[in-house]
Amino acid sequence: MSPHVLRRTPLLVPMVLAALAACQDSTSPSRVSSPKPHFAQGDNGVWTVNTLTDPLDSDGICDDVECTIREAIAAAGVDDKIVFANGLQGAIKLTSQLLIPGIALSIDGAGRITLDAQGGSGVLVIAEAQVDLKGLTLTGGESSNGGAIRMSIGRLTISNSAIISNHATGVGGGIFVDEGSVTLTNTTVSGNKSDEEGGAIYNDDRLTITGSAIYGNEARLGGAIFNRGSLSVTGSTISDNKASDAGAIVNINAATATVVRSTISGNLTTGDAGVAGIKNGGSLELRSSTVTRNGGSNNNYGGINMLGGSASVSNSIIAGNTGFLGNDCFGDGIASLGHNLTTTNSCPFAATGDVKVATAQIFTEVIEQALNDNGGPTKTHALIARGRAVDAGYCPGESTDQRGSARPVDDATMPNAIDACDIGAFERQGPPVADLMVSQTVDKTSVKQGELLTYSIRVRNLGPQTAPSVVVTDVLSSGVTFVKARVNKGTITAPPSGETGTVTWSVGDMLNGDNQVADIQVTVLVKGKTTVTNNASVTGNVSDPNKANDSAAITVSVVAGTTAKPRK
């Protein structure tokens, strides 16, 4: 139990006096109830923040009466955890930046807590510490370096969090990695600004980014990331950042950058002869990624600009970038490791499996132009179905794409380059698997000429997945004419009443286990001693493992006699 629990002695005095009085007066009609047992602050290494305030006159003690975020940090020991009271939600308006020195600590905001520096300071400084941040939003930071976070020696992991709307007058609008390692997972870094370098992040040591989105940041150099150390980006989106030079990433000097299964799109350079996408002077590896729609209005370079150093590119799309001085690639030192896609006369790709397309084909035969939410934690450019990048790649060792969807997925209609992997950050998935079944019944086993007959067509999705765009086609016998149809779901297209033909039932999407019925009424046209057969079949945008139950026919005998004059 923490020694801090009993520090608020003025609050305990009345309780002690009341207890003594009760003991001295045995005739008292009321009894003093014992306080309910509870876990004290610090038990099992857990400290619970129970207020959104950060008062200047705090007593510095974390207990059950009041525990601020600043008091919890001061009280925590090695490997302790800071959480927030149930129901506590909102912004903590910081009076000054928080400092975590020389300790291993985790802070879990559960997606409910914002740390707001209100433009008066940075949000967080980590010095010689190991810190895990979860479910927090850091905003309103204002600092010379590291608008929200300054990392100085140690290790920092940030997951399921947001670093938004912070500002640095120097470098690192969102985060400044001075010395140590920083890992971002499923985290958004957006709307940050640096007056110098690294609108979102300035890295001088080790930076790892996974499943995250870095967008809408701004700097003079490196709108998203300025890297002078070791950078790894996996399954992430770097989009719509801008800078006077290098809208997305600067990788400089002896720095190393690895970009895998990621999308770099729509970044902008605003200065003359700037780079919209990646400016590389170090060692760059681009693998299973998509670099597109980067550009600017001045004399700039679009995709990747080499300033010395080296770059290796594999299974990636570098296309659809624009720049007056060069569109997709510029400079020496870019080596293709194969199975890349770019435009004709652009990037110097000539290795096995490299694909060259005309500029006009990029957004008609390769990828969708818009960056959309196609599933997963970050946005992607979807591949066009059966387009030039589908099954044209090679991605050994990869099991998922940027979204976390399966990779590779074979399109049986396309020739495979090697392993059916798609080029770029997006793996186009095959149709869902669903067993569609159609059956039918009829209200009579025999009829006469002129009688009404009603077929009940039943369609079921036996799973295991949702079946999109289900359509039932019912071919009427030439011996009957259509009267009417009724459905509870979907729409009917049918011949005019009194004519024969085909009834089309557009059911729409069917969930696993869905069961729908259509009733189709007809008039028997033919005379007796014959039969009429109704044929129904079902299709959908699915891979159906059992084609045997996709159609059903039912035959009814027509006997002698007439009940009414047949319709014409």
DODRENMI-608390 format. One record per residue (C-alpha): residue number from 0; residue in one letter; x, y, z. Coordinates in nm, 3 decimals. Layout:
  seq  type        X        Y        Z
  NUM     A        X        Y        Z
...
END
This chain:
  seq  type        X        Y        Z
    0     M    0.000    0.000    0.000
    1     S    0.126    0.345   -0.088
    2     P    0.248    0.567    0.197
    3     H    0.067    0.859    0.027
    4     V   -0.275    0.737    0.133
    5     L   -0.257    0.869    0.489
    6     R   -0.098    1.202    0.410
    7     R   -0.416    1.416    0.421
    8     T   -0.427    1.420    0.808
    9     P   -0.667    1.717    0.844
   10     L   -0.937    1.510    0.678
   11     L   -0.883    1.220    0.919
   12     V   -0.908    1.422    1.244
   13     P   -1.290    1.457    1.247
   14     M   -1.326    1.083    1.184
   15     V   -1.097    0.998    1.477
   16     L   -1.277    1.238    1.713
   17     A   -1.615    1.098    1.616
   18     A   -1.497    0.745    1.681
   19     L   -1.363    0.840    2.027
   20     A   -1.688    1.014    2.118
   21     A   -1.886    0.705    2.024
   22     C   -1.672    0.489    2.250
   23     Q   -1.722    0.726    2.550
   24     D   -2.101    0.755    2.510
   25     S   -2.244    0.401    2.530
   26     T   -2.600    0.537    2.534
   27     S   -2.575    0.692    2.190
   28     P   -2.873    0.580    1.979
   29     S   -2.670    0.579    1.653
   30     R   -2.363    0.374    1.557
   31     V   -2.067    0.498    1.361
   32     S   -2.052    0.290    1.041
   33     S   -1.719    0.158    0.923
   34     P   -1.594    0.294    0.595
   35     K   -1.631    0.060    0.296
   36     P   -1.312   -0.129    0.215
   37     H   -1.135   -0.010   -0.100
   38     F   -0.805   -0.040   -0.277
   39     A   -0.576    0.247   -0.191
   40     Q   -0.392    0.451   -0.450
   41     G   -0.080    0.271   -0.562
   42     D   -0.200   -0.077   -0.469
   43     N   -0.066   -0.325   -0.725
   44     G    0.116   -0.036   -0.888
   45     V   -0.202    0.131   -1.018
   46     W   -0.270    0.501   -0.973
   47     T   -0.615    0.635   -1.064
   48     V   -0.653    0.993   -1.182
   49     N   -0.994    1.111   -1.056
   50     T   -1.006    1.472   -1.173
   51     L   -0.966    1.665   -1.499
   52     T   -0.812    1.961   -1.318
   53     D   -0.443    2.055   -1.307
   54     P   -0.446    2.319   -1.032
   55     L   -0.147    2.538   -0.960
   56     D   -0.209    2.501   -0.584
   57     S   -0.221    2.122   -0.580
   58     D   -0.077    1.961   -0.265
   59     G    0.116    1.711   -0.482
   60     I   -0.043    1.408   -0.318
   61     C   -0.223    1.136   -0.516
   62     D   -0.498    0.990   -0.296
   63     D   -0.867    0.902   -0.312
   64     V   -0.976    1.258   -0.238
   65     E   -0.792    1.408   -0.533
   66     C   -0.535    1.267   -0.773
   67     T   -0.436    1.481   -1.070
   68     I   -0.239    1.351   -1.369
   69     R    0.064    1.543   -1.241
   70     E    0.032    1.394   -0.891
   71     A   -0.005    1.044   -1.035
   72     I    0.314    1.078   -1.239
   73     A    0.503    1.205   -0.935
   74     A    0.375    0.923   -0.715
   75     A    0.427    0.635   -0.959
   76     G    0.712    0.391   -0.915
   77     V    0.895    0.173   -1.162
   78     D    0.661   -0.026   -1.391
   79     D    0.351    0.135   -1.237
   80     K    0.037    0.216   -1.436
   81     I   -0.173    0.531   -1.447
   82     V   -0.542    0.494   -1.535
   83     F   -0.845    0.724   -1.518
   84     A   -1.153    0.682   -1.301
   85     N   -1.458    0.521   -1.456
   86     G   -1.680    0.786   -1.611
   87     L   -1.402    1.044   -1.622
   88     Q   -1.393    1.184   -1.974
   89     G   -1.273    1.504   -2.138
   90     A   -0.974    1.735   -2.156
   91     I   -0.716    1.805   -1.888
   92     K   -0.610    2.167   -1.938
   93     L   -0.241    2.158   -1.844
   94     T   -0.087    2.451   -1.662
   95     S    0.260    2.347   -1.784
   96     Q    0.418    2.055   -1.965
   97     L    0.431    1.713   -1.799
   98     L    0.772    1.563   -1.725
   99     I    0.838    1.191   -1.694
  100     P    1.199    1.144   -1.582
  101     G    1.395    0.822   -1.525
  102     I    1.110    0.573   -1.478
  103     A    0.920    0.294   -1.655
  104     L    0.551    0.387   -1.665
  105     S    0.230    0.335   -1.863
  106     I   -0.059    0.581   -1.899
  107     D   -0.388    0.446   -2.035
  108     G   -0.655    0.701   -2.129
  109     A   -0.895    0.437   -2.264
  110     G   -0.982    0.670   -2.551
  111     R   -1.153    0.913   -2.311
  112     I   -0.882    1.159   -2.210
  113     T   -0.721    1.455   -2.385
  114     L   -0.408    1.629   -2.259
  115     D   -0.433    1.989   -2.376
  116     A   -0.136    2.222   -2.327
  117     Q   -0.350    2.520   -2.436
  118     G   -0.066    2.666   -2.642
  119     G    0.136    2.747   -2.332
  120     S    0.400    2.472   -2.349
  121     G    0.473    2.129   -2.485
  122     V    0.250    1.850   -2.361
  123     L    0.502    1.588   -2.253
  124     V    0.878    1.560   -2.201
  125     I    1.030    1.215   -2.156
  126     A    1.383    1.204   -2.021
  127     E    1.570    0.877   -1.962
  128     A    1.238    0.695   -1.918
  129     Q    1.040    0.409   -2.069
  130     V    0.682    0.515   -2.128
  131     D    0.375    0.352   -2.284
  132     L    0.089    0.584   -2.385
  133     K   -0.248    0.433   -2.479
  134     G   -0.583    0.584   -2.575
  135     L   -0.477    0.946   -2.529
  136     T   -0.513    1.262   -2.737
  137     L   -0.229    1.514   -2.708
  138     T   -0.309    1.860   -2.838
  139     G   -0.245    2.231   -2.795
  140     G    0.129    2.188   -2.752
  141     E    0.361    2.481   -2.825
  142     S    0.737    2.436   -2.794
  143     S    1.068    2.511   -2.960
  144     N    1.123    2.143   -3.047
  145     G    0.855    1.877   -3.019
  146     G    0.523    2.058   -3.008
  147     A    0.350    1.775   -2.824
  148     I    0.628    1.535   -2.721
  149     R    1.001    1.567   -2.675
  150     M    1.178    1.233   -2.639
  151     S    1.523    1.260   -2.484
  152     I    1.685    0.921   -2.410
  153     G    1.470    0.617   -2.342
  154     R    1.179    0.439   -2.508
  155     L    0.830    0.561   -2.591
  156     T    0.541    0.358   -2.736
  157     I    0.218    0.526   -2.842
  158     S   -0.086    0.318   -2.940
  159     N   -0.448    0.394   -3.031
  160     S   -0.386    0.761   -2.971
  161     A   -0.389    1.096   -3.152
  162     I   -0.127    1.371   -3.174
  163     I   -0.317    1.664   -3.321
  164     S   -0.284    2.043   -3.362
  165     N    0.051    2.105   -3.198
  166     H    0.322    2.353   -3.304
  167     A    0.700    2.376   -3.284
  168     T    0.890    2.694   -3.364
  169     G    1.190    2.471   -3.432
  170     V    1.159    2.104   -3.539
  171     G    0.904    1.830   -3.481
  172     G    0.558    1.987   -3.485
  173     G    0.409    1.679   -3.320
  174     I    0.703    1.472   -3.192
  175     F    1.077    1.535   -3.160
  176     V    1.284    1.218   -3.119
  177     D    1.607    1.364   -2.985
  178     E    1.761    1.043   -2.856
  179     G    1.596    0.706   -2.798
  180     S    1.324    0.507   -2.973
  181     V    0.962    0.594   -3.047
  182     T    0.702    0.346   -3.175
  183     L    0.359    0.452   -3.306
  184     T    0.087    0.191   -3.353
  185     N   -0.269    0.261   -3.476
  186     T   -0.213    0.628   -3.404
  187     T   -0.309    0.948   -3.586
  188     V   -0.065    1.239   -3.621
  189     S   -0.254    1.524   -3.782
  190     G   -0.272    1.902   -3.807
  191     N    0.069    1.965   -3.654
  192     K    0.310    2.232   -3.775
  193     S    0.682    2.296   -3.755
  194     D    0.836    2.626   -3.859
  195     E    1.146    2.436   -3.963
  196     E    1.169    2.057   -4.013
  197     G    0.930    1.766   -3.956
  198     G    0.572    1.889   -3.954
  199     A    0.452    1.575   -3.781
  200     I    0.774    1.412   -3.656
  201     Y    1.145    1.494   -3.647
  202     N    1.352    1.180   -3.589
  203     D    1.717    1.191   -3.490
  204     D    1.735    0.833   -3.360
  205     R    1.485    0.543   -3.400
  206     L    1.125    0.577   -3.519
  207     T    0.883    0.294   -3.599
  208     I    0.535    0.358   -3.739
  209     T    0.278    0.080   -3.787
  210     G   -0.089    0.093   -3.888
  211     S   -0.099    0.470   -3.842
  212     A   -0.213    0.779   -4.033
  213     I    0.002    1.090   -4.074
  214     Y   -0.187    1.360   -4.260
  215     G   -0.250    1.733   -4.279
  216     N    0.083    1.833   -4.122
  217     E    0.303    2.121   -4.239
  218     A    0.668    2.230   -4.223
  219     R    0.932    2.420   -4.413
  220     L    1.111    2.091   -4.484
  221     G    0.951    1.747   -4.448
  222     G    0.578    1.807   -4.415
  223     A    0.525    1.469   -4.249
  224     I    0.862    1.329   -4.137
  225     F    1.219    1.455   -4.128
  226     N    1.446    1.158   -4.067
  227     R    1.812    1.170   -3.966
  228     G    1.814    0.833   -3.792
  229     S    1.640    0.501   -3.851
  230     L    1.283    0.510   -3.981
  231     S    1.044    0.220   -4.039
  232     V    0.692    0.274   -4.177
  233     T    0.463   -0.030   -4.214
  234     G    0.098   -0.050   -4.318
  235     S    0.043    0.324   -4.279
  236     T   -0.080    0.627   -4.472
  237     I    0.119    0.949   -4.522
  238     S   -0.119    1.185   -4.698
  239     D   -0.201    1.552   -4.762
  240     N    0.101    1.694   -4.584
  241     K    0.278    1.998   -4.725
  242     A    0.609    2.178   -4.707
  243     S    0.820    2.427   -4.898
  244     D    1.035    2.122   -4.976
  245     A    0.954    1.751   -4.933
  246     G    0.584    1.734   -4.861
  247     A    0.600    1.381   -4.722
  248     I    0.942    1.250   -4.609
  249     V    1.300    1.374   -4.592
  250     N    1.557    1.095   -4.550
  251     I    1.899    1.256   -4.524
  252     N    2.270    1.193   -4.468
  253     A    2.335    0.846   -4.322
  254     A    1.968    0.793   -4.233
  255     T    1.788    0.473   -4.325
  256     A    1.418    0.458   -4.414
  257     T    1.209    0.149   -4.483
  258     V    0.853    0.189   -4.611
  259     V    0.649   -0.132   -4.637
  260     R    0.282   -0.186   -4.735
  261     S    0.210    0.186   -4.704
  262     T    0.050    0.465   -4.905
  263     I    0.219    0.803   -4.966
  264     S   -0.037    1.016   -5.147
  265     G   -0.153    1.370   -5.209
  266     N    0.143    1.542   -5.043
  267     L    0.230    1.890   -5.165
  268     T    0.537    2.105   -5.213
  269     T    0.479    2.481   -5.208
  270     G    0.831    2.603   -5.287
  271     D    1.026    2.628   -5.613
  272     A    1.215    2.310   -5.705
  273     G    1.077    2.130   -5.402
  274     V    0.985    1.762   -5.365
  275     A    0.625    1.661   -5.308
  276     G    0.684    1.304   -5.199
  277     I    1.018    1.166   -5.070
  278     K    1.350    1.349   -5.071
  279     N    1.620    1.089   -5.023
  280     G    1.988    1.138   -4.950
  281     G    2.030    0.834   -4.727
  282     S    1.934    0.470   -4.766
  283     L    1.571    0.415   -4.867
  284     E    1.382    0.087   -4.908
  285     L    1.032    0.097   -5.053
  286     R    0.844   -0.234   -5.052
  287     S    0.480   -0.316   -5.135
  288     S    0.387    0.051   -5.113
  289     T    0.197    0.306   -5.322
  290     V    0.337    0.653   -5.397
  291     T    0.085    0.856   -5.597
  292     R   -0.091    1.193   -5.635
  293     N    0.197    1.391   -5.486
  294     G    0.266    1.723   -5.656
  295     G    0.265    2.099   -5.649
  296     S    0.212    2.406   -5.861
  297     N    0.572    2.526   -5.878
  298     N    0.890    2.389   -6.036
  299     N    0.891    2.075   -5.826
  300     Y    0.952    1.702   -5.833
  301     G    0.659    1.466   -5.780
  302     G    0.739    1.125   -5.630
  303     I    1.098    1.049   -5.525
  304     N    1.394    1.285   -5.562
  305     M    1.742    1.141   -5.508
  306     L    2.010    1.366   -5.359
  307     G    2.275    1.097   -5.340
  308     G    2.235    0.787   -5.129
  309     S    2.046    0.485   -5.256
  310     A    1.692    0.356   -5.287
  311     S    1.563    0.005   -5.350
  312     V    1.206   -0.043   -5.465
  313     S    1.007   -0.367   -5.486
  314     N    0.642   -0.457   -5.544
  315     S    0.551   -0.088   -5.529
  316     I    0.353    0.164   -5.732
  317     I    0.524    0.497   -5.802
  318     A    0.290    0.665   -6.047
  319     G    0.043    0.947   -6.088
  320     N    0.268    1.208   -5.924
  321     T    0.312    1.548   -6.088
  322     G    0.601    1.793   -6.103
  323     F    0.729    2.036   -6.361
  324     L    1.086    1.912   -6.318
  325     G    0.997    1.543   -6.291
  326     N    0.689    1.338   -6.216
  327     D    0.758    1.008   -6.042
  328     C    1.134    0.963   -6.003
  329     F    1.434    1.192   -6.040
  330     G    1.805    1.137   -5.989
  331     D    2.046    0.846   -5.975
  332     G    2.057    0.563   -5.727
  333     I    1.705    0.415   -5.757
  334     A    1.728    0.037   -5.800
  335     S    1.432   -0.183   -5.885
  336     L    1.420   -0.522   -5.716
  337     G    1.135   -0.619   -5.946
  338     H    0.756   -0.613   -5.977
  339     N    0.711   -0.239   -5.957
  340     L    0.464   -0.028   -6.154
  341     T    0.533    0.318   -6.288
  342     T    0.466    0.531   -6.595
  343     T    0.651    0.509   -6.924
  344     N    0.979    0.706   -6.929
  345     S    0.954    0.779   -6.556
  346     C    1.124    0.569   -6.287
  347     P    1.419    0.366   -6.425
  348     F    1.257    0.029   -6.361
  349     A    1.370   -0.254   -6.586
  350     A    1.390   -0.553   -6.354
  351     T    1.188   -0.874   -6.370
  352     G    0.816   -0.814   -6.348
  353     D    0.830   -0.434   -6.367
  354     V    0.520   -0.286   -6.532
  355     K    0.513    0.035   -6.736
  356     V    0.184    0.207   -6.820
  357     A    0.086    0.531   -6.986
  358     T    0.016    0.823   -6.754
  359     A   -0.348    0.831   -6.868
  360     Q   -0.390    0.470   -6.754
  361     I   -0.295    0.516   -6.388
  362     F   -0.641    0.604   -6.260
  363     T   -0.832    0.401   -6.519
  364     E   -0.640    0.072   -6.525
  365     V   -0.432    0.062   -6.205
  366     I   -0.568    0.235   -5.893
  367     E   -0.865    0.441   -5.783
  368     Q   -0.771    0.809   -5.777
  369     A   -0.944    0.886   -5.445
  370     L   -0.788    0.793   -5.113
  371     N   -1.071    0.617   -4.928
  372     D   -1.156    0.415   -4.621
  373     N   -1.140    0.067   -4.771
  374     G   -1.119   -0.108   -4.436
  375     G   -0.835   -0.127   -4.186
  376     P   -0.695    0.151   -3.968
  377     T   -0.573    0.380   -4.249
  378     K   -0.695    0.496   -4.591
  379     T   -0.580    0.337   -4.916
  380     H   -0.605    0.367   -5.292
  381     A   -0.806    0.063   -5.400
  382     L   -0.685   -0.131   -5.702
  383     I   -0.910   -0.140   -6.005
  384     A   -1.061   -0.484   -6.054
  385     R   -0.856   -0.690   -6.299
  386     G   -0.631   -0.392   -6.351
  387     R   -0.263   -0.378   -6.440
  388     A   -0.141   -0.423   -6.080
  389     V   -0.362   -0.722   -5.989
  390     D   -0.166   -1.049   -5.951
  391     A    0.133   -0.878   -6.115
  392     G    0.347   -0.855   -5.800
  393     Y    0.568   -1.065   -5.578
  394     C    0.565   -1.026   -5.200
  395     P    0.743   -1.321   -5.032
  396     G    0.690   -1.338   -4.657
  397     E    0.391   -1.102   -4.652
  398     S    0.056   -1.228   -4.524
  399     T   -0.144   -0.902   -4.510
  400     D   -0.171   -0.575   -4.698
  401     Q   -0.185   -0.224   -4.549
  402     R   -0.541   -0.282   -4.426
  403     G   -0.461   -0.616   -4.263
  404     S   -0.649   -0.801   -4.538
  405     A   -0.514   -1.133   -4.663
  406     R   -0.222   -1.132   -4.907
  407     P   -0.174   -1.273   -5.163
  408     V   -0.523   -1.335   -5.302
  409     D   -0.541   -1.497   -5.644
  410     D   -0.776   -1.367   -5.911
  411     A   -0.840   -1.675   -6.123
  412     T   -0.904   -1.461   -6.430
  413     M   -0.559   -1.294   -6.420
  414     P   -0.218   -1.441   -6.504
  415     N    0.009   -1.461   -6.199
  416     A    0.352   -1.301   -6.205
  417     I    0.481   -1.543   -5.939
  418     D    0.272   -1.571   -5.624
  419     A   -0.050   -1.381   -5.722
  420     C    0.040   -1.085   -5.501
  421     D   -0.086   -0.745   -5.616
  422     I    0.157   -0.458   -5.666
  423     G    0.135   -0.181   -5.406
  424     A   -0.009   -0.136   -5.058
  425     F   -0.354   -0.274   -5.144
  426     E   -0.435   -0.642   -5.206
  427     R   -0.760   -0.678   -5.394
  428     Q   -0.969   -0.943   -5.219
  429     G   -1.164   -1.209   -5.407
  430     P   -1.542   -1.230   -5.393
  431     P   -1.695   -1.348   -5.063
  432     V   -1.769   -1.718   -5.017
  433     A   -2.138   -1.797   -4.982
  434     D   -2.352   -2.097   -5.071
  435     L   -2.666   -1.962   -5.237
  436     M   -2.960   -2.200   -5.265
  437     V   -3.288   -2.164   -5.455
  438     S   -3.595   -2.385   -5.425
  439     Q   -3.961   -2.357   -5.518
  440     T   -4.306   -2.490   -5.439
  441     V   -4.641   -2.450   -5.613
  442     D   -4.995   -2.425   -5.479
  443     K   -5.142   -2.693   -5.709
  444     T   -5.022   -3.026   -5.841
  445     S   -5.248   -3.017   -6.147
  446     V   -5.441   -2.743   -6.328
  447     K   -5.677   -2.681   -6.617
  448     Q   -5.644   -2.430   -6.893
  449     G   -5.730   -2.080   -6.764
  450     E   -5.659   -2.154   -6.396
  451     L   -5.428   -1.944   -6.179
  452     L   -5.108   -2.100   -6.051
  453     T   -4.877   -1.952   -5.783
  454     Y   -4.509   -2.039   -5.751
  455     S   -4.324   -1.965   -5.427
  456     I   -3.955   -1.910   -5.500
  457     R   -3.731   -1.932   -5.193
  458     V   -3.368   -1.817   -5.188
  459     R   -3.133   -1.878   -4.896
  460     N   -2.776   -1.783   -4.812
  461     L   -2.619   -2.084   -4.641
  462     G   -2.302   -1.885   -4.571
  463     P   -2.045   -1.852   -4.444
  464     Q   -2.027   -1.488   -4.563
  465     T   -2.263   -1.214   -4.677
  466     A   -2.364   -1.250   -5.042
  467     P   -2.377   -0.915   -5.228
  468     S   -2.602   -0.842   -5.525
  469     V   -2.813   -1.158   -5.520
  470     V   -3.041   -1.201   -5.824
  471     V   -3.303   -1.473   -5.885
  472     T   -3.405   -1.538   -6.244
  473     D   -3.736   -1.718   -6.300
  474     V   -3.805   -1.839   -6.654
  475     L   -4.179   -1.891   -6.704
  476     S   -4.307   -2.178   -6.913
  477     S   -4.429   -2.085   -7.260
  478     G   -4.756   -2.240   -7.151
  479     V   -4.834   -1.971   -6.895
  480     T   -4.868   -1.593   -6.883
  481     F   -4.762   -1.357   -6.605
  482     V   -5.021   -1.208   -6.367
  483     K   -4.839   -1.055   -6.069
  484     A   -4.553   -1.101   -5.821
  485     R   -4.495   -1.015   -5.456
  486     V   -4.169   -0.991   -5.255
  487     N   -4.077   -0.870   -4.906
  488     K   -3.724   -0.771   -5.006
  489     G   -3.580   -0.642   -5.331
  490     T   -3.743   -0.547   -5.661
  491     I   -3.915   -0.736   -5.943
  492     T   -3.879   -0.690   -6.318
  493     A   -4.145   -0.889   -6.505
  494     P   -4.323   -0.916   -6.842
  495     P   -4.648   -0.722   -6.889
  496     S   -4.952   -0.893   -6.743
  497     G   -5.088   -1.148   -6.989
  498     E   -4.753   -1.218   -7.152
  499     T   -4.494   -1.489   -7.096
  500     G   -4.120   -1.439   -7.042
  501     T   -3.872   -1.404   -6.755
  502     V   -3.921   -1.263   -6.407
  503     T   -3.606   -1.111   -6.252
  504     W   -3.595   -1.070   -5.875
  505     S   -3.314   -0.842   -5.756
  506     V   -3.284   -0.942   -5.391
  507     G   -2.978   -0.731   -5.304
  508     D   -2.730   -0.824   -5.030
  509     M   -2.809   -1.131   -4.820
  510     L   -2.650   -1.191   -4.481
  511     N   -2.540   -1.538   -4.379
  512     G   -2.860   -1.728   -4.292
  513     D   -3.091   -1.486   -4.475
  514     N   -3.406   -1.648   -4.621
  515     Q   -3.637   -1.469   -4.869
  516     V   -3.948   -1.570   -5.068
  517     A   -4.113   -1.436   -5.383
  518     D   -4.464   -1.538   -5.496
  519     I   -4.522   -1.537   -5.871
  520     Q   -4.875   -1.587   -6.003
  521     V   -4.944   -1.702   -6.361
  522     T   -5.238   -1.811   -6.576
  523     V   -5.227   -2.146   -6.753
  524     L   -5.251   -2.094   -7.126
  525     V   -5.221   -2.444   -7.273
  526     K   -5.484   -2.719   -7.295
  527     G   -5.482   -3.048   -7.108
  528     K   -5.268   -3.359   -7.130
  529     T   -4.942   -3.164   -7.110
  530     T   -4.718   -3.001   -6.848
  531     V   -4.578   -2.658   -6.760
  532     T   -4.232   -2.623   -6.603
  533     N   -4.103   -2.327   -6.407
  534     N   -3.721   -2.279   -6.388
  535     A   -3.558   -2.064   -6.118
  536     S   -3.188   -1.990   -6.067
  537     V   -2.982   -1.769   -5.836
  538     T   -2.656   -1.576   -5.879
  539     G   -2.458   -1.329   -5.667
  540     N   -2.124   -1.154   -5.649
  541     V   -1.982   -1.451   -5.459
  542     S   -1.768   -1.757   -5.488
  543     D   -2.033   -2.028   -5.452
  544     P   -1.888   -2.362   -5.334
  545     N   -2.202   -2.559   -5.424
  546     K   -2.338   -2.487   -5.770
  547     A   -2.573   -2.787   -5.756
  548     N   -2.835   -2.597   -5.554
  549     D   -2.821   -2.276   -5.760
  550     S   -3.120   -2.379   -5.973
  551     A   -3.452   -2.554   -5.923
  552     A   -3.734   -2.660   -6.156
  553     I   -4.091   -2.764   -6.081
  554     T   -4.340   -2.924   -6.321
  555     V   -4.721   -2.918   -6.297
  556     S   -4.960   -3.138   -6.499
  557     V   -5.226   -2.971   -6.710
  558     V   -5.542   -3.187   -6.723
  559     A   -5.833   -3.176   -6.960
  560     G   -6.094   -2.910   -6.918
  561     T   -6.116   -2.533   -6.911
  562     T   -6.215   -2.311   -6.620
  563     A   -6.214   -1.980   -6.802
  564     K   -6.132   -1.825   -7.132
  565     P   -5.750   -1.811   -7.150
  566     R   -5.592   -1.469   -7.161
  567     K   -5.424   -1.351   -7.476
END
